[in-house]
């Protein structure tokens, strides 16, 4: 289990997302559609068309 800082927001993106997008594409979607910073430490949750797949985008500040 990953512990999140107390001030972390969880954004659940409404609608469906193209699950072929990689994490760079999802980060661009966060910037353009939500006008948020994908490197803010908040959690962004995307779901596929059928609702059986999700992708979670979270930047923890650690280098790769």
PDB file with one MODEL, atoms N, CA, C and O in Angstrom:
MODEL        1
ATOM      1  N   UNK A   1       0.842  -1.166   0.000  1.00  0.00           N
ATOM      2  CA  UNK A   1       0.000   0.000   0.000  1.00  0.00           C
ATOM      3  C   UNK A   1       0.893   1.236   0.000  1.00  0.00           C
ATOM      4  O   UNK A   1       1.896   1.299   0.710  1.00  0.00           O
ATOM      5  N   UNK A   2       0.510   2.204  -0.801  1.00  0.00           N
ATOM      6  CA  UNK A   2       1.254   3.456  -0.896  1.00  0.00           C
ATOM      7  C   UNK A   2       0.547   4.496  -0.044  1.00  0.00           C
ATOM      8  O   UNK A   2      -0.632   4.781  -0.249  1.00  0.00           O
ATOM      9  N   UNK A   3       1.263   5.055   0.901  1.00  0.00           N
ATOM     10  CA  UNK A   3       0.692   6.104   1.735  1.00  0.00           C
ATOM     11  C   UNK A   3       0.792   7.450   1.041  1.00  0.00           C
ATOM     12  O   UNK A   3       1.867   7.848   0.591  1.00  0.00           O
ATOM     13  N   UNK A   4      -0.317   8.141   0.956  1.00  0.00           N
ATOM     14  CA  UNK A   4      -0.352   9.456   0.315  1.00  0.00           C
ATOM     15  C   UNK A   4      -0.286  10.547   1.375  1.00  0.00           C
ATOM     16  O   UNK A   4      -0.796  10.366   2.481  1.00  0.00           O
ATOM     17  N   UNK A   5       0.337  11.679   1.050  1.00  0.00           N
ATOM     18  CA  UNK A   5       0.330  12.800   1.988  1.00  0.00           C
ATOM     19  C   UNK A   5      -1.097  13.260   2.286  1.00  0.00           C
ATOM     20  O   UNK A   5      -2.005  13.054   1.481  1.00  0.00           O
ATOM     21  N   UNK A   6      -1.282  13.874   3.429  1.00  0.00           N
ATOM     22  CA  UNK A   6      -2.617  14.259   3.894  1.00  0.00           C
ATOM     23  C   UNK A   6      -3.321  15.238   2.954  1.00  0.00           C
ATOM     24  O   UNK A   6      -4.548  15.202   2.864  1.00  0.00           O
ATOM     25  N   UNK A   7      -2.605  16.097   2.262  1.00  0.00           N
ATOM     26  CA  UNK A   7      -3.246  17.109   1.420  1.00  0.00           C
ATOM     27  C   UNK A   7      -3.415  16.671  -0.033  1.00  0.00           C
ATOM     28  O   UNK A   7      -3.685  17.507  -0.896  1.00  0.00           O
ATOM     29  N   UNK A   8      -3.263  15.382  -0.318  1.00  0.00           N
ATOM     30  CA  UNK A   8      -3.381  14.865  -1.683  1.00  0.00           C
ATOM     31  C   UNK A   8      -4.843  14.766  -2.087  1.00  0.00           C
ATOM     32  O   UNK A   8      -5.664  14.238  -1.336  1.00  0.00           O
ATOM     33  N   UNK A   9      -5.167  15.268  -3.264  1.00  0.00           N
ATOM     34  CA  UNK A   9      -6.517  15.142  -3.819  1.00  0.00           C
ATOM     35  C   UNK A   9      -6.557  13.985  -4.799  1.00  0.00           C
ATOM     36  O   UNK A   9      -5.576  13.720  -5.493  1.00  0.00           O
ATOM     37  N   UNK A  10      -7.685  13.297  -4.858  1.00  0.00           N
ATOM     38  CA  UNK A  10      -7.884  12.225  -5.823  1.00  0.00           C
ATOM     39  C   UNK A  10      -8.900  12.726  -6.842  1.00  0.00           C
ATOM     40  O   UNK A  10     -10.049  13.002  -6.498  1.00  0.00           O
ATOM     41  N   UNK A  11      -8.476  12.841  -8.088  1.00  0.00           N
ATOM     42  CA  UNK A  11      -9.329  13.301  -9.177  1.00  0.00           C
ATOM     43  C   UNK A  11      -9.806  12.077  -9.946  1.00  0.00           C
ATOM     44  O   UNK A  11      -8.984  11.335 -10.486  1.00  0.00           O
ATOM     45  N   UNK A  12     -11.100  11.851 -10.009  1.00  0.00           N
ATOM     46  CA  UNK A  12     -11.665  10.781 -10.818  1.00  0.00           C
ATOM     47  C   UNK A  12     -12.213  11.433 -12.076  1.00  0.00           C
ATOM     48  O   UNK A  12     -13.182  12.192 -12.030  1.00  0.00           O
ATOM     49  N   UNK A  13     -11.584  11.127 -13.193  1.00  0.00           N
ATOM     50  CA  UNK A  13     -11.914  11.776 -14.456  1.00  0.00           C
ATOM     51  C   UNK A  13     -13.239  11.212 -14.972  1.00  0.00           C
ATOM     52  O   UNK A  13     -13.382  10.000 -15.134  1.00  0.00           O
ATOM     53  N   UNK A  14     -14.204  12.094 -15.229  1.00  0.00           N
ATOM     54  CA  UNK A  14     -15.531  11.679 -15.711  1.00  0.00           C
ATOM     55  C   UNK A  14     -15.442  11.185 -17.149  1.00  0.00           C
ATOM     56  O   UNK A  14     -14.597  11.639 -17.920  1.00  0.00           O
ATOM     57  N   UNK A  15     -16.311  10.261 -17.499  1.00  0.00           N
ATOM     58  CA  UNK A  15     -16.330   9.725 -18.849  1.00  0.00           C
ATOM     59  C   UNK A  15     -15.305   8.627 -19.006  1.00  0.00           C
ATOM     60  O   UNK A  15     -14.789   8.093 -18.024  1.00  0.00           O
ATOM     61  N   UNK A  16     -15.017   8.298 -20.245  1.00  0.00           N
ATOM     62  CA  UNK A  16     -14.026   7.253 -20.497  1.00  0.00           C
ATOM     63  C   UNK A  16     -12.814   7.847 -21.203  1.00  0.00           C
ATOM     64  O   UNK A  16     -12.883   8.892 -21.849  1.00  0.00           O
ATOM     65  N   UNK A  17     -11.711   7.141 -21.053  1.00  0.00           N
ATOM     66  CA  UNK A  17     -10.444   7.577 -21.622  1.00  0.00           C
ATOM     67  C   UNK A  17      -9.909   6.481 -22.536  1.00  0.00           C
ATOM     68  O   UNK A  17     -10.097   5.296 -22.263  1.00  0.00           O
ATOM     69  N   UNK A  18      -9.254   6.866 -23.600  1.00  0.00           N
ATOM     70  CA  UNK A  18      -8.614   5.919 -24.493  1.00  0.00           C
ATOM     71  C   UNK A  18      -7.453   5.264 -23.742  1.00  0.00           C
ATOM     72  O   UNK A  18      -6.450   5.919 -23.458  1.00  0.00           O
ATOM     73  N   UNK A  19      -7.585   3.994 -23.425  1.00  0.00           N
ATOM     74  CA  UNK A  19      -6.571   3.291 -22.643  1.00  0.00           C
ATOM     75  C   UNK A  19      -5.311   2.978 -23.435  1.00  0.00           C
ATOM     76  O   UNK A  19      -4.358   2.428 -22.884  1.00  0.00           O
ATOM     77  N   UNK A  20      -5.294   3.317 -24.715  1.00  0.00           N
ATOM     78  CA  UNK A  20      -4.060   3.168 -25.497  1.00  0.00           C
ATOM     79  C   UNK A  20      -3.070   4.268 -25.170  1.00  0.00           C
ATOM     80  O   UNK A  20      -1.892   4.164 -25.511  1.00  0.00           O
ATOM     81  N   UNK A  21      -3.535   5.325 -24.510  1.00  0.00           N
ATOM     82  CA  UNK A  21      -2.639   6.420 -24.127  1.00  0.00           C
ATOM     83  C   UNK A  21      -1.664   5.926 -23.063  1.00  0.00           C
ATOM     84  O   UNK A  21      -2.029   5.187 -22.149  1.00  0.00           O
ATOM     85  N   UNK A  22      -0.433   6.350 -23.209  1.00  0.00           N
ATOM     86  CA  UNK A  22       0.567   6.068 -22.181  1.00  0.00           C
ATOM     87  C   UNK A  22       0.487   7.131 -21.093  1.00  0.00           C
ATOM     88  O   UNK A  22      -0.389   7.995 -21.111  1.00  0.00           O
ATOM     89  N   UNK A  23       1.397   7.052 -20.168  1.00  0.00           N
ATOM     90  CA  UNK A  23       1.352   8.005 -19.071  1.00  0.00           C
ATOM     91  C   UNK A  23       1.710   9.418 -19.514  1.00  0.00           C
ATOM     92  O   UNK A  23       1.244  10.384 -18.909  1.00  0.00           O
ATOM     93  N   UNK A  24       2.523   9.562 -20.550  1.00  0.00           N
ATOM     94  CA  UNK A  24       2.790  10.899 -21.092  1.00  0.00           C
ATOM     95  C   UNK A  24       1.519  11.499 -21.691  1.00  0.00           C
ATOM     96  O   UNK A  24       1.247  12.687 -21.514  1.00  0.00           O
ATOM     97  N   UNK A  25       0.745  10.681 -22.398  1.00  0.00           N
ATOM     98  CA  UNK A  25      -0.516  11.146 -22.976  1.00  0.00           C
ATOM     99  C   UNK A  25      -1.541  11.499 -21.911  1.00  0.00           C
ATOM    100  O   UNK A  25      -2.290  12.465 -22.058  1.00  0.00           O
ATOM    101  N   UNK A  26      -1.573  10.719 -20.846  1.00  0.00           N
ATOM    102  CA  UNK A  26      -2.493  11.025 -19.747  1.00  0.00           C
ATOM    103  C   UNK A  26      -2.078  12.305 -19.028  1.00  0.00           C
ATOM    104  O   UNK A  26      -2.932  13.092 -18.618  1.00  0.00           O
ATOM    105  N   UNK A  27      -0.776  12.517 -18.874  1.00  0.00           N
ATOM    106  CA  UNK A  27      -0.298  13.753 -18.257  1.00  0.00           C
ATOM    107  C   UNK A  27      -0.675  14.960 -19.110  1.00  0.00           C
ATOM    108  O   UNK A  27      -1.044  16.005 -18.576  1.00  0.00           O
ATOM    109  N   UNK A  28      -0.583  14.820 -20.439  1.00  0.00           N
ATOM    110  CA  UNK A  28      -1.000  15.905 -21.331  1.00  0.00           C
ATOM    111  C   UNK A  28      -2.491  16.148 -21.216  1.00  0.00           C
ATOM    112  O   UNK A  28      -2.933  17.296 -21.277  1.00  0.00           O
ATOM    113  N   UNK A  29      -3.274  15.094 -21.050  1.00  0.00           N
ATOM    114  CA  UNK A  29      -4.721  15.227 -20.870  1.00  0.00           C
ATOM    115  C   UNK A  29      -5.047  15.966 -19.575  1.00  0.00           C
ATOM    116  O   UNK A  29      -5.966  16.783 -19.538  1.00  0.00           O
ATOM    117  N   UNK A  30      -4.306  15.683 -18.531  1.00  0.00           N
ATOM    118  CA  UNK A  30      -4.499  16.392 -17.253  1.00  0.00           C
ATOM    119  C   UNK A  30      -4.231  17.877 -17.442  1.00  0.00           C
ATOM    120  O   UNK A  30      -4.972  18.713 -16.926  1.00  0.00           O
ATOM    121  N   UNK A  31      -3.178  18.208 -18.178  1.00  0.00           N
ATOM    122  CA  UNK A  31      -2.832  19.610 -18.388  1.00  0.00           C
ATOM    123  C   UNK A  31      -3.852  20.335 -19.241  1.00  0.00           C
ATOM    124  O   UNK A  31      -4.212  21.469 -18.927  1.00  0.00           O
ATOM    125  N   UNK A  32      -4.333  19.714 -20.315  1.00  0.00           N
ATOM    126  CA  UNK A  32      -5.218  20.406 -21.242  1.00  0.00           C
ATOM    127  C   UNK A  32      -6.678  20.372 -20.794  1.00  0.00           C
ATOM    128  O   UNK A  32      -7.329  21.416 -20.755  1.00  0.00           O
ATOM    129  N   UNK A  33      -7.194  19.215 -20.463  1.00  0.00           N
ATOM    130  CA  UNK A  33      -8.621  19.089 -20.159  1.00  0.00           C
ATOM    131  C   UNK A  33      -8.966  19.534 -18.742  1.00  0.00           C
ATOM    132  O   UNK A  33     -10.018  20.133 -18.519  1.00  0.00           O
ATOM    133  N   UNK A  34      -8.089  19.248 -17.788  1.00  0.00           N
ATOM    134  CA  UNK A  34      -8.389  19.577 -16.389  1.00  0.00           C
ATOM    135  C   UNK A  34      -7.715  20.857 -15.925  1.00  0.00           C
ATOM    136  O   UNK A  34      -8.030  21.367 -14.850  1.00  0.00           O
ATOM    137  N   UNK A  35      -6.801  21.377 -16.714  1.00  0.00           N
ATOM    138  CA  UNK A  35      -6.017  22.566 -16.348  1.00  0.00           C
ATOM    139  C   UNK A  35      -5.326  22.378 -14.994  1.00  0.00           C
ATOM    140  O   UNK A  35      -5.277  23.295 -14.174  1.00  0.00           O
ATOM    141  N   UNK A  36      -4.802  21.187 -14.780  1.00  0.00           N
ATOM    142  CA  UNK A  36      -4.080  20.866 -13.555  1.00  0.00           C
ATOM    143  C   UNK A  36      -2.660  20.458 -13.902  1.00  0.00           C
ATOM    144  O   UNK A  36      -2.358  20.128 -15.049  1.00  0.00           O
ATOM    145  N   UNK A  37      -1.805  20.486 -12.913  1.00  0.00           N
ATOM    146  CA  UNK A  37      -0.414  20.092 -13.078  1.00  0.00           C
ATOM    147  C   UNK A  37      -0.282  18.606 -12.735  1.00  0.00           C
ATOM    148  O   UNK A  37      -0.526  18.228 -11.589  1.00  0.00           O
ATOM    149  N   UNK A  38       0.099  17.747 -13.695  1.00  0.00           N
ATOM    150  CA  UNK A  38       0.217  16.318 -13.397  1.00  0.00           C
ATOM    151  C   UNK A  38       1.356  15.998 -12.426  1.00  0.00           C
ATOM    152  O   UNK A  38       1.427  14.885 -11.904  1.00  0.00           O
ATOM    153  N   UNK A  39       2.239  16.953 -12.184  1.00  0.00           N
ATOM    154  CA  UNK A  39       3.350  16.761 -11.258  1.00  0.00           C
ATOM    155  C   UNK A  39       3.074  17.381  -9.892  1.00  0.00           C
ATOM    156  O   UNK A  39       4.005  17.613  -9.120  1.00  0.00           O
ATOM    157  N   UNK A  40       1.815  17.649  -9.588  1.00  0.00           N
ATOM    158  CA  UNK A  40       1.432  18.309  -8.341  1.00  0.00           C
ATOM    159  C   UNK A  40       1.406  17.373  -7.144  1.00  0.00           C
ATOM    160  O   UNK A  40       1.348  17.828  -6.001  1.00  0.00           O
ATOM    161  N   UNK A  41       1.447  16.068  -7.395  1.00  0.00           N
ATOM    162  CA  UNK A  41       1.344  15.104  -6.299  1.00  0.00           C
ATOM    163  C   UNK A  41      -0.066  14.598  -6.087  1.00  0.00           C
ATOM    164  O   UNK A  41      -0.288  13.717  -5.256  1.00  0.00           O
ATOM    165  N   UNK A  42      -1.029  15.141  -6.827  1.00  0.00           N
ATOM    166  CA  UNK A  42      -2.400  14.651  -6.749  1.00  0.00           C
ATOM    167  C   UNK A  42      -2.531  13.366  -7.563  1.00  0.00           C
ATOM    168  O   UNK A  42      -1.697  13.079  -8.422  1.00  0.00           O
ATOM    169  N   UNK A  43      -3.576  12.603  -7.288  1.00  0.00           N
ATOM    170  CA  UNK A  43      -3.817  11.332  -7.964  1.00  0.00           C
ATOM    171  C   UNK A  43      -4.914  11.539  -9.004  1.00  0.00           C
ATOM    172  O   UNK A  43      -5.960  12.114  -8.703  1.00  0.00           O
ATOM    173  N   UNK A  44      -4.673  11.071 -10.228  1.00  0.00           N
ATOM    174  CA  UNK A  44      -5.642  11.180 -11.309  1.00  0.00           C
ATOM    175  C   UNK A  44      -6.023   9.774 -11.757  1.00  0.00           C
ATOM    176  O   UNK A  44      -5.155   8.981 -12.121  1.00  0.00           O
ATOM    177  N   UNK A  45      -7.315   9.464 -11.733  1.00  0.00           N
ATOM    178  CA  UNK A  45      -7.802   8.123 -12.065  1.00  0.00           C
ATOM    179  C   UNK A  45      -8.598   8.204 -13.370  1.00  0.00           C
ATOM    180  O   UNK A  45      -9.524   9.006 -13.494  1.00  0.00           O
ATOM    181  N   UNK A  46      -8.228   7.370 -14.333  1.00  0.00           N
ATOM    182  CA  UNK A  46      -8.884   7.311 -15.632  1.00  0.00           C
ATOM    183  C   UNK A  46      -9.484   5.924 -15.804  1.00  0.00           C
ATOM    184  O   UNK A  46      -8.896   4.933 -15.370  1.00  0.00           O
ATOM    185  N   UNK A  47     -10.660   5.847 -16.441  1.00  0.00           N
ATOM    186  CA  UNK A  47     -11.266   4.533 -16.695  1.00  0.00           C
ATOM    187  C   UNK A  47     -11.478   4.326 -18.176  1.00  0.00           C
ATOM    188  O   UNK A  47     -11.669   5.277 -18.933  1.00  0.00           O
ATOM    189  N   UNK A  48     -11.440   3.060 -18.581  1.00  0.00           N
ATOM    190  CA  UNK A  48     -11.643   2.705 -19.977  1.00  0.00           C
ATOM    191  C   UNK A  48     -13.109   2.735 -20.353  1.00  0.00           C
ATOM    192  O   UNK A  48     -13.972   2.968 -19.507  1.00  0.00           O
ATOM    193  N   UNK A  49     -13.384   2.502 -21.610  1.00  0.00           N
ATOM    194  CA  UNK A  49     -14.750   2.557 -22.133  1.00  0.00           C
ATOM    195  C   UNK A  49     -15.673   1.560 -21.443  1.00  0.00           C
ATOM    196  O   UNK A  49     -16.798   1.905 -21.082  1.00  0.00           O
ATOM    197  N   UNK A  50     -15.206   0.327 -21.256  1.00  0.00           N
ATOM    198  CA  UNK A  50     -16.052  -0.705 -20.642  1.00  0.00           C
ATOM    199  C   UNK A  50     -16.106  -0.595 -19.121  1.00  0.00           C
ATOM    200  O   UNK A  50     -16.969  -1.199 -18.485  1.00  0.00           O
ATOM    201  N   UNK A  51     -15.212   0.154 -18.553  1.00  0.00           N
ATOM    202  CA  UNK A  51     -15.201   0.328 -17.111  1.00  0.00           C
ATOM    203  C   UNK A  51     -14.463  -0.774 -16.361  1.00  0.00           C
ATOM    204  O   UNK A  51     -14.491  -0.809 -15.131  1.00  0.00           O
ATOM    205  N   UNK A  52     -13.804  -1.673 -17.087  1.00  0.00           N
ATOM    206  CA  UNK A  52     -13.107  -2.766 -16.422  1.00  0.00           C
ATOM    207  C   UNK A  52     -11.607  -2.515 -16.268  1.00  0.00           C
ATOM    208  O   UNK A  52     -10.899  -3.319 -15.662  1.00  0.00           O
ATOM    209  N   UNK A  53     -11.132  -1.412 -16.812  1.00  0.00           N
ATOM    210  CA  UNK A  53      -9.709  -1.066 -16.727  1.00  0.00           C
ATOM    211  C   UNK A  53      -9.592   0.368 -16.217  1.00  0.00           C
ATOM    212  O   UNK A  53     -10.327   1.256 -16.648  1.00  0.00           O
ATOM    213  N   UNK A  54      -8.661   0.579 -15.297  1.00  0.00           N
ATOM    214  CA  UNK A  54      -8.345   1.939 -14.862  1.00  0.00           C
ATOM    215  C   UNK A  54      -6.838   2.142 -14.966  1.00  0.00           C
ATOM    216  O   UNK A  54      -6.058   1.191 -14.919  1.00  0.00           O
ATOM    217  N   UNK A  55      -6.454   3.398 -15.109  1.00  0.00           N
ATOM    218  CA  UNK A  55      -5.058   3.801 -15.017  1.00  0.00           C
ATOM    219  C   UNK A  55      -4.996   4.920 -13.990  1.00  0.00           C
ATOM    220  O   UNK A  55      -5.848   5.808 -13.960  1.00  0.00           O
ATOM    221  N   UNK A  56      -3.989   4.858 -13.167  1.00  0.00           N
ATOM    222  CA  UNK A  56      -3.805   5.852 -12.110  1.00  0.00           C
ATOM    223  C   UNK A  56      -2.495   6.581 -12.374  1.00  0.00           C
ATOM    224  O   UNK A  56      -1.447   5.961 -12.557  1.00  0.00           O
ATOM    225  N   UNK A  57      -2.573   7.896 -12.390  1.00  0.00           N
ATOM    226  CA  UNK A  57      -1.409   8.745 -12.624  1.00  0.00           C
ATOM    227  C   UNK A  57      -1.097   9.477 -11.328  1.00  0.00           C
ATOM    228  O   UNK A  57      -1.929  10.217 -10.804  1.00  0.00           O
ATOM    229  N   UNK A  58       0.121   9.263 -10.813  1.00  0.00           N
ATOM    230  CA  UNK A  58       0.536   9.921  -9.575  1.00  0.00           C
ATOM    231  C   UNK A  58       2.031  10.142  -9.620  1.00  0.00           C
ATOM    232  O   UNK A  58       2.794   9.197  -9.819  1.00  0.00           O
ATOM    233  N   UNK A  59       2.454  11.366  -9.441  1.00  0.00           N
ATOM    234  CA  UNK A  59       3.874  11.699  -9.404  1.00  0.00           C
ATOM    235  C   UNK A  59       4.271  11.851  -7.949  1.00  0.00           C
ATOM    236  O   UNK A  59       3.763  12.724  -7.247  1.00  0.00           O
ATOM    237  N   UNK A  60       5.178  11.002  -7.499  1.00  0.00           N
ATOM    238  CA  UNK A  60       5.583  11.027  -6.099  1.00  0.00           C
ATOM    239  C   UNK A  60       6.833  11.851  -5.849  1.00  0.00           C
ATOM    240  O   UNK A  60       7.293  11.945  -4.712  1.00  0.00           O
ATOM    241  N   UNK A  61       7.390  12.451  -6.896  1.00  0.00           N
ATOM    242  CA  UNK A  61       8.555  13.305  -6.742  1.00  0.00           C
ATOM    243  C   UNK A  61       9.871  12.545  -6.822  1.00  0.00           C
ATOM    244  O   UNK A  61      10.932  13.164  -6.751  1.00  0.00           O
ATOM    245  N   UNK A  62       9.838  11.237  -6.965  1.00  0.00           N
ATOM    246  CA  UNK A  62      11.040  10.428  -7.046  1.00  0.00           C
ATOM    247  C   UNK A  62      11.517  10.335  -8.490  1.00  0.00           C
ATOM    248  O   UNK A  62      10.691  10.165  -9.387  1.00  0.00           O
ATOM    249  N   UNK A  63      12.800  10.439  -8.743  1.00  0.00           N
ATOM    250  CA  UNK A  63      13.310  10.257 -10.100  1.00  0.00           C
ATOM    251  C   UNK A  63      13.165   8.799 -10.520  1.00  0.00           C
ATOM    252  O   UNK A  63      13.111   7.903  -9.677  1.00  0.00           O
ATOM    253  N   UNK A  64      13.101   8.569 -11.834  1.00  0.00           N
ATOM    254  CA  UNK A  64      12.948   7.190 -12.323  1.00  0.00           C
ATOM    255  C   UNK A  64      14.144   6.362 -12.083  1.00  0.00           C
ATOM    256  O   UNK A  64      14.161   5.184 -12.440  1.00  0.00           O
TER     257      UNK A  64
ENDMDL
END
